[in-house]
Amino acid sequence: MESKTLEFAEGKILAGIKDGVGRITFNQPEKRNAMSVTMWGGMGEALDIFEKDETVRCVVLTGAGDMAFVSGADISQFDKLRSSADAQREYSKQTASGRLKLATFPKPVIAEIRGFCMGGGLGIAMSCDIRIAAEGSQFGIPAAKLGIAYGFDMVRHLVDLVGPAHAHMILMTGERFGAEEAQRVGLINKVVPAAALSEEIGTLTATLARNAPLSLYANKRTVQAVLQDRADRDMTALNAAMAACFDSADYQEGRRAFMEKRKPAFQGR
């Protein structure tokens, strides 16, 4: 069953639901889907809807057209919104809600990457749980070529994924690199031919949509906690999420389905 397409940020963010999968499309192809301030807010609004909808088991983020996932922040806004350190702090405040909603979204999020995935666009992809890219995609963080620095959270994501040596190379050179190199250093999970990307994403999301929602939620939270400082880990919440799995009707259904040699029908309860 497919929902109607919802529009946010004056149509620059599109959202819809089909077969248990929420999809958000960055829809500014004339600017290679560069992220404006309003697009951050629109993405956050779409994520709010998907979080509350129990039929949504996972979410895919993608860019309109074949040129880009997200090519970075909308540089045309820099003179007005990011012209100084004070302006940058205000810009960060305006985009903080959208960033936080993506970083703390409880369901699995997949980045479906075609074309350019640069700067802030790569930051969005790194905030996803799984990243699948088409051959020919291009990655990079050109901060050194613009004279700016990226925030702690984004750099921490980068270091968590690729390690400090590769992070230094990516940040210090500011150079673009291809999908195969991105996979080699651990930045993305998989590279597939461009013509096969939609099918690959469809297979993956179908698998996630069939799996137990409480398990997905608990395991995602636990992976995130492993990467946090020990003092920031909410072990009480993690233990409660694990206990909820073992006390759930879905766990009983999973056991029955295994014994009966059939696919389980999980309800998220």
C-alpha positions in Angstrom: 0.0 0.0 0.0 1.4 3.4 -0.9 0.6 6.7 0.7 0.4 10.0 -1.2 3.5 12.0 -1.6 3.9 14.7 1.1 5.8 17.9 0.4 7.9 19.9 2.8 10.2 22.9 2.5 8.3 24.2 -0.5 8.6 20.9 -2.3 12.3 20.5 -1.8 11.7 17.6 0.6 9.3 14.8 -0.6 8.1 11.9 1.6 6.0 8.8 1.1 5.4 5.4 2.4 5.2 2.1 0.5 5.3 -1.5 1.8 6.5 -0.5 5.3 9.2 1.7 3.9 9.3 5.5 4.4 11.2 7.4 1.7 12.6 10.9 1.9 13.8 12.5 -1.3 16.0 15.6 -1.4 14.4 17.4 -4.2 16.6 20.3 -5.5 18.2 18.6 -8.5 19.0 21.9 -10.2 21.4 22.5 -7.3 22.4 18.8 -7.1 20.1 18.6 -4.1 22.2 21.0 -2.0 20.7 21.4 1.5 19.1 24.7 2.4 18.1 25.6 5.9 14.4 25.0 5.2 15.2 21.5 3.8 16.7 20.5 7.2 13.5 21.5 8.8 11.4 19.6 6.2 13.5 16.5 6.6 12.8 16.7 10.4 9.1 17.0 9.8 9.0 13.9 7.5 11.0 11.9 10.1 8.5 12.9 12.8 5.7 11.4 10.7 7.6 8.2 10.0 8.5 7.8 13.7 4.9 7.9 14.8 3.6 5.7 12.0 3.8 2.0 13.2 3.5 0.8 9.6 6.9 2.3 8.8 9.6 -0.2 9.6 12.6 1.5 8.0 13.4 4.7 6.1 15.4 5.4 2.9 17.0 8.8 2.1 17.8 9.6 -1.5 18.3 12.4 -3.9 16.2 13.4 -6.9 17.7 12.6 -10.2 20.9 10.9 -11.0 23.4 13.7 -10.3 23.5 13.7 -6.6 22.4 12.3 -3.2 23.2 15.6 -1.6 26.1 17.7 -2.9 26.5 19.6 0.4 25.1 22.7 2.0 23.5 25.3 -0.3 26.5 27.6 -0.8 24.3 30.3 -2.2 23.1 30.9 1.4 26.6 31.2 2.8 27.1 34.9 2.3 23.8 35.6 4.2 23.7 32.7 6.7 27.3 31.6 7.3 29.4 34.6 6.7 31.2 34.6 10.1 31.6 32.6 13.2 28.5 34.2 14.8 26.5 33.6 11.6 27.6 30.0 11.6 26.5 29.5 15.2 23.0 30.8 14.2 23.0 28.6 11.1 23.8 25.6 13.4 20.9 26.5 15.7 18.5 26.7 12.7 19.5 23.3 11.4 20.1 21.6 14.8 16.6 20.1 15.0 16.8 18.3 11.7 20.2 17.0 12.5 19.2 15.7 15.9 16.0 14.0 14.6 18.1 12.1 12.0 20.8 11.2 14.6 18.3 9.9 17.1 15.7 8.4 14.8 14.9 5.0 16.3 14.2 3.0 13.1 16.8 1.8 10.6 17.8 4.5 8.0 19.4 3.7 4.7 21.2 6.1 2.4 20.6 5.3 -1.3 23.4 7.2 -3.0 23.7 8.2 -6.6 26.2 10.8 -7.8 27.7 13.4 -5.6 27.7 12.9 -1.8 29.7 15.7 -0.5 30.3 17.8 2.6 27.1 18.1 4.6 25.5 15.5 2.3 28.1 13.0 3.4 27.3 14.1 6.9 23.7 13.1 6.3 24.8 9.8 4.8 27.1 9.1 7.8 24.1 9.7 10.1 22.3 6.8 8.4 22.7 3.2 9.6 23.5 1.7 6.2 24.9 3.3 3.0 24.6 1.7 -0.4 26.1 3.6 -3.4 25.9 3.3 -7.2 29.1 2.9 -9.1 30.3 6.3 -10.3 29.2 8.1 -7.1 31.6 10.7 -5.7 32.4 11.4 -2.1 34.4 14.1 -0.3 34.5 16.8 2.4 35.9 20.0 0.8 36.1 22.0 4.0 39.8 22.8 3.4 39.0 24.1 0.0 36.4 26.5 1.4 38.3 27.6 4.5 35.8 26.2 7.0 35.8 23.4 9.6 33.2 20.8 10.3 31.6 20.3 13.7 32.6 17.6 16.3 29.6 15.3 15.6 30.3 15.0 11.9 34.0 14.5 12.4 33.3 11.9 15.1 31.0 10.0 12.7 33.8 10.1 10.1 36.4 8.8 12.5 34.1 6.1 13.8 33.6 4.8 10.3 37.0 5.1 8.7 39.5 5.6 11.6 41.7 8.6 12.2 44.2 8.0 9.4 41.6 8.0 6.6 39.7 10.8 8.3 42.8 13.0 8.2 43.3 12.2 4.5 39.7 13.0 3.6 39.6 16.3 5.7 43.0 17.6 4.9 43.0 17.0 1.1 39.4 17.9 0.6 39.6 15.8 -2.6 36.8 13.7 -4.2 37.0 10.0 -4.3 34.9 7.2 -5.8 32.5 4.7 -4.4 35.0 1.8 -4.5 37.5 3.8 -2.4 34.6 4.8 -0.1 33.8 1.2 0.4 37.5 0.2 0.9 37.9 2.6 3.8 34.6 1.7 5.4 32.6 4.8 4.6 29.9 2.9 2.8 28.6 -0.7 3.1 28.3 -1.6 -0.6 28.8 -0.5 -4.2 26.4 -1.8 -6.9 26.0 -1.0 -10.6 23.8 2.1 -11.0 21.1 0.1 -12.8 20.9 -2.3 -9.9 20.7 0.2 -7.1 17.0 0.4 -6.8 16.6 -3.3 -6.7 19.4 -3.6 -4.1 17.7 -1.1 -1.9 14.3 -2.8 -2.4 15.8 -6.2 -1.3 17.4 -4.6 1.8 14.3 -2.7 2.9 12.1 -5.7 2.3 14.3 -7.7 4.7 14.2 -5.0 7.3 10.5 -4.5 7.0 10.0 -8.3 7.8 12.3 -8.3 10.8 11.1 -7.6 14.4 10.8 -3.9 15.0 11.7 -4.1 18.7 14.9 -6.0 17.8 15.8 -3.4 15.2 15.2 -0.7 17.7 17.2 -2.3 20.5 20.1 -3.3 18.4 20.4 0.2 16.7 20.4 1.8 20.2 23.1 -0.6 21.4 25.4 0.0 18.4 25.1 3.8 19.0 25.8 3.3 22.7 29.0 1.4 21.9 30.3 4.4 20.0 29.4 6.8 22.8 31.6 7.8 25.8 30.9 5.4 28.7 29.5 8.3 30.8 26.9 9.1 28.1 25.5 5.5 27.8 22.1 5.0 29.2 22.5 1.4 30.2 19.1 1.4 32.0 17.4 2.2 28.7 19.4 -0.3 26.8 18.6 -3.1 29.2 14.9 -2.1 29.1 14.9 -2.2 25.3 16.5 -5.7 25.4 14.0 -6.9 28.0 11.1 -5.6 25.9 12.3 -7.9 23.1 12.3 -11.0 25.3 8.9 -10.1 26.8 7.3 -9.3 23.5 4.6 -11.2 21.5 7.0 -11.0 18.6 9.5 -13.1 20.4 6.9 -15.8 20.9 5.9 -15.4 17.2 9.5 -15.8 16.2 9.9 -19.0 18.1 6.7 -20.5 16.8 7.6 -19.5 13.2 11.0 -21.2 13.6 9.5 -24.4 14.8 6.7 -24.3 12.2 9.3 -23.5 9.4 7.5 -20.4 8.2 8.2 -16.7 8.0 7.2 -14.8 11.2 4.6 -12.1 11.1 6.0 -9.5 13.5 3.8 -6.7 14.8 6.2 -4.6 16.8 4.7 -5.7 20.2 
